[in-house]
Amino acid sequence: MSSRLCQGRSAIVTGAGGGLGRSYAKALAAAGASVIVNDIKAEAATETMVQIRDAGGIAEVNLNDITDHEDADRIVQQAIQSFGDCQVIVNNAGICRDRMFASMSPDDWDEVIAVHLKGHFCISSHLARLWRSQSKDGKAVSGRIINTSSGAGLLGSIGQSNYSAAKGGILSLTLVQAAELARYGVTVNALAPQARTGMTKDVFGDMMKVPDDGSFDVYHPDNAAPLVVWLASEASSHVTGRCFEIFGGKLSIADGWCTGPVRDKAARWDADELTDAVNDLLAQVEPPQPVYGSE
C-alpha cells in the first residue's frame, strides 16, 4: 500500500496475530502509523511485528488481556510510552463458540460476550478518558475508534446467538460512543467485513478457499485493510456513527434500524385491535433481510 494517510499516527490493533488483525496492522504501518500488535498468542503477534519491521514499519508486541480493564490500560500505556500518544484503536479480536441456542452453555455465552463486547469496552474506555482530558487541556484531538461487528450483528446468524448478540451490541455501542465523543474530536465507526480468518476456516473453509484460477480473491483479509487505514486517518474526520460492510471489492454503509410507518390511535390500544393495526404497518415496510443460515 503506497498511501501514507496515517503518517505520524499511532494505533493499537487487537487480535493482530493473524487474519484481519494482521492485515490491518501491516496496512496501518505501511501507511505510516506506529502500531501496537496486541494478541494473546505471543508467536503469532511476534510474526506480525517482524513482518511490519522487515517492511520498514514501526511495531511492538503486546500480550495484555483486552477483557481485563486494568490490563487493557497497560496496552494504552505501552502505546503512549513507546510512541508518545495514541490516536487509533482497532477493536478486532474475537472468538466463536457456535451452538444452537437450545444447546448453548453459560460458558459459551460468557466467553464470546467477554472477548467481543467487553473487549471493545475496556481499551476504548481508557482512550476515551485520555482524549477527553487532552481536549479539555486545549489539545487538538483526532481520535479514532474502529469497532468490529459482522453480518451476524446486522442480521443474526443461525447457531451464533452469542456472537450475533455481541456483534449487535457493538453496533449500538458504536452509535452511543459516536454521539458522546464527537465533542472531543473522536470519531467512532464499525466494520462488518467478510473475509477468510481463523474463525471462518472450520465453518466456511470450502466456500472461502483461495481461488486456484488466479482470479480476484474476494475473501482475502487484505481487502478490508484499506478501509481501516482510511478510517484511522484524518481524512475520515467527517464520518462517525456508521457501520461499513466490505466484501472483496464491494463497499457499502449499512442502513440500520429507524422508526418506520406510524399508526396513531390517539388513545390506548385494545389488544384485540392490534392484529389489524400491525398487519397494516407490516404491509408498509420492507421485510428484514433473512437471518444468515435460515434459507
Number of C-alpha atoms within 10 A of each C-alpha: 12 8 14 16 19 25 15 12 24 26 29 30 26 31 27 33 26 20 19 26 27 29 21 29 34 29 26 34 28 24 23 21 29 26 30 30 31 31 26 17 14 14 12 19 25 21 17 25 27 17 15 24 16 10 12 12 20 21 27 21 23 24 20 17 21 29 20 16 16 14 16 22 20 18 23 23 17 18 23 15 10 16 20 11 16 26 24 26 25 27 28 25 23 19 15 18 18 18 17 12 13 7 10 16 12 9 10 16 21 12 19 24 24 18 21 28 25 18 23 29 21 20 28 24 15 19 22 19 12 17 23 19 14 15 17 11 9 8 13 12 18 20 28 28 29 25 26 25 29 25 19 21 21 24 15 23 20 16 18 22 20 27 29 23 21 24 26 21 17 23 26 13 20 26 17 13 21 21 15 14 19 15 12 19 17 24 29 28 25 29 26 24 22 21 22 22 18 13 15 16 13 9 10 12 14 10 12 18 14 16 12 7 7 7 8 11 19 20 21 21 22 21 22 27 23 17 18 20 27 17 26 30 23 16 12 14 18 7 12 23 19 19 25 19 21 20 17 17 11 10 13 11 13 15 10 9 7 6 5 11 12 10 10 9 8 6 6 7 11 7 7 8 9 11 9 10 15 11 10 14 13 13 10 11 10 8 8 7 9 11 14 15 9 8 5
